Amino acid sequence: MSPEYVQENAEAEAHLVESFVVAASATQASSRQNVVALKFGGSSLLGAERMLHAASLVRAAALDASPVVVVSAMKGVTDRLLSISHALAEGKFSHARNEAEGLVHLHLNVLHDLQLAEEQHDRVRRGLQLLGRDFLHEVPLQGPVVTNAELADRLASFGERFSARLFAAALEKLGVAAVPVASSDFVLTCDTFRDAKPHLEETKTRGRDILLPLLEAGLVPVVTGFIGATPDGRITTLGRNSSDFSGAIIAHVVDAEELVIYTDVDGIYTANPHASAEAKLLHDLSYDEAHALAAGGAKVLHPHVLPLAAETEMTIWIRNTFKPHARGTRIGAPQSTNGRAQCGGAA
């Protein structure tokens, strides 16, 4: 990718994000102090209807807190992006290009299904088209292409980047001022592509410079999970299934009191509820108890989430997007009887 192309697209991207802020900042600055991070997995974002439902949960949380949203790619998209990387490595350029064009159209179709007002639709569509141009530039119709872990990370990052723009648009449709934010702008990592490790302190410093002014302006940042960047700006990913960890990192950056991880299950169980009739939902866990479950092989959370949450005394909720009134599982210090009501109506 030529330096001139990178510079041209960076300037276009910056101008577009600025237009999001200008369009959203008619909202007055927020005086709310407590911040909550809400992370949505891919199954919660699969299509316009689910995005709007998830956006309604953010709108409800915004009534008494300042939300920061972290999004995954839509379900299935990351697998398709990685299959494109494999196709390029095998020299199947036409197949890879067809798949890439299909993914661009998939996200444009979701935008259409959101049924936004014309001006907003046109603005979001321009953003998706710019991103799509970047994406297709990575997937040429013929070689040569240098296929390596660095390219795989660049390709894999597009799922979250498309998702953040669409989710911010869904929030705006519901009257919530929002702006998409690329985590690669502030999540600083090493250069171990496909499994990069974040530098937390530098990430927090950089992230606060970006996210706090948005929160102070009454905007909801919609941040891409899963991705970061090296000090010289090359996109990395934190590894498969790392979006929960991304949620914890973003929550740490903004000193969120709670991280609510929305998924498609009711919480954490003693066993796989799909495989065992004896599985029981666990309503409350300490950090150590949750860590012990994870160490025993339970698919609870990304292994790096609990140490970070325990260090910052952040409360984590695992909740079902599709059962918003269900309590879910709480992970954290013992609750005070005089504590404030938990986010999203949990009791």
Secondary structure, DSSP 8 states (H G I E B T S, - for coil): --HHHHHHHHHHHHHHHHHHHHHHTTS-------EEEEEE-GGGGSSHHHHHHHHHHHHHHTTTSEEEEEE---TTHHHHHHHHHHHHHTT-HHHHHHHHHHHHHHHHHHHHHH---HHHHHHHHHHHHHHHHHHHHTS-SS-----SHHHHHHHHTHHHHHHHHHHHHHHHHTT--EEEE-GGGT-BB-S-TTS--B-HHHHHHHHHHHHHHHHHTT-EEEEESSEEE-TT--EEE--TT-HHHHHHHHHHHTT-SEEEEEESSSSEESS-TTT-TT--EE-EE-HHHHHHHHHTT---S-TTHHHHHHHHT-EEEEEETT-TTS--EEESS---TT----GGG--
